[in-house]
Amino acid sequence: MHDNVKISVKVNAPIEKVWDAITNREQMKEWYFNIPDFELKEHTAFNFFEGEDKKLHHHCEIVEIIPQKKLKHSWTYPDYTHDKTLVKWELQPENNGTLVTLTHKGLENFDHLGADFKKENFQNGWDEILNKALKNFVEN
């Protein structure tokens, strides 16, 4: 069985604004994470930290870019595992706004890491990020 998370949200903002929000590191730190080494370039790695003490290290590598349509990158926790998952952001124009769809595939690769890395936690986290943080950022 594959553990995937897929969330879609309609935002009242043009696709260009949403693309900038998910690919511009200065904008990303306003609503997502502070990712100082993020560079919008295929095969480029980036890192960020989360958690109350900012110790949970995320390592990602961009695998595909289709400007203003798709951003796909790997996602792993190098302090815990070499196993990877895949995150895909897709943008589509819809009724004077943008439909944002995020798919996080391969979460079964993190099953051995314990309860904090279960599908439900990713579902809740991505839901909060898309439906609250991103939506509020691009609509205001």
C-alpha positions in Angstrom: 0.0 0.0 0.0 1.2 3.4 -0.9 0.8 6.2 1.6 0.2 9.4 -0.3 -1.2 12.8 0.7 -3.0 14.9 -1.9 -4.5 18.2 -1.0 -6.1 20.8 -3.4 -7.0 24.4 -2.5 -8.5 27.1 -4.7 -6.9 30.5 -4.0 -8.1 33.9 -5.1 -4.8 35.0 -6.6 -3.2 34.8 -10.1 -1.0 31.9 -10.9 2.0 34.2 -11.2 1.6 35.3 -7.6 1.2 31.7 -6.3 4.2 30.5 -8.3 6.3 33.3 -6.7 5.0 32.4 -3.3 6.2 28.7 -3.6 9.5 29.4 -5.4 10.8 32.7 -4.1 12.8 32.1 -0.9 12.0 35.6 0.5 8.3 35.0 0.1 8.5 31.4 1.3 9.9 32.5 4.7 6.8 34.6 5.2 4.3 31.7 5.0 6.2 28.4 4.7 9.8 27.9 6.0 13.0 29.9 6.0 15.1 28.1 3.3 18.2 30.2 2.8 19.8 27.8 0.2 16.7 27.5 -2.0 17.4 28.1 -5.6 14.9 27.4 -8.3 17.0 25.1 -10.4 16.6 21.4 -11.3 19.0 19.0 -9.4 19.7 21.7 -6.8 19.4 20.7 -3.1 17.9 22.8 -0.3 17.6 22.3 3.4 15.4 23.7 6.2 14.7 23.0 9.8 11.4 22.9 11.8 10.2 22.1 15.2 10.1 24.2 18.3 13.9 23.9 18.6 14.5 24.1 14.8 16.3 20.7 14.9 14.3 18.6 12.5 16.4 18.7 9.4 14.7 18.4 6.0 16.8 17.8 2.9 15.2 18.2 -0.5 16.3 18.2 -4.1 14.5 19.8 -7.0 13.8 17.1 -9.7 11.4 19.0 -12.1 10.3 22.5 -12.8 7.7 23.6 -15.3 7.4 27.4 -14.6 4.0 28.5 -13.2 2.7 24.9 -13.5 4.8 22.3 -11.5 7.5 22.1 -8.9 8.6 18.6 -7.9 11.3 17.8 -5.2 12.4 15.0 -3.0 12.0 15.2 0.8 13.9 13.3 3.4 15.2 13.6 7.0 18.9 12.9 6.8 19.4 12.7 10.5 17.0 9.7 10.6 17.0 7.9 7.3 18.3 7.8 3.7 14.8 7.0 2.4 13.1 9.6 0.4 9.6 10.8 -0.5 8.4 13.0 -3.4 6.5 16.3 -3.1 4.8 17.8 -6.2 3.2 21.2 -6.3 0.9 21.7 -9.3 -0.8 25.0 -10.3 -3.8 25.4 -12.7 -5.7 28.6 -13.5 -9.3 28.4 -12.3 -12.1 31.0 -12.3 -9.9 34.1 -11.8 -7.8 32.3 -9.3 -5.5 29.3 -9.0 -6.0 25.7 -8.1 -3.0 24.5 -6.0 -2.6 20.7 -5.7 0.1 19.2 -3.5 0.9 15.5 -3.6 3.4 14.0 -1.2 4.2 10.4 -2.3 6.0 7.6 -0.7 5.3 8.3 2.9 5.4 4.6 3.6 9.2 5.0 3.4 9.0 6.8 6.8 6.9 4.2 8.6 9.9 2.9 10.5 10.6 6.4 12.0 7.7 6.3 14.4 4.4 8.0 15.1 5.6 11.5 14.3 6.2 10.5 10.7 2.9 8.9 9.9 0.7 9.8 7.0 -1.9 11.5 9.3 0.7 14.0 10.5 1.7 14.9 7.0 -1.9 15.2 6.0 -2.6 17.6 8.9 0.6 19.6 8.2 0.1 20.0 4.5 -3.6 20.9 5.1 -2.5 23.7 7.5 0.2 24.9 5.1 -2.0 25.0 2.0 -5.4 25.9 3.3 -4.3 28.5 5.9 -0.7 29.7 5.4 -0.4 29.8 1.6 -4.0 30.8 1.0 -3.8 33.7 3.5 -0.4 34.8 2.1 -1.4 35.0 -1.5 -4.9 36.4 -0.9 -3.8 39.3 1.3 
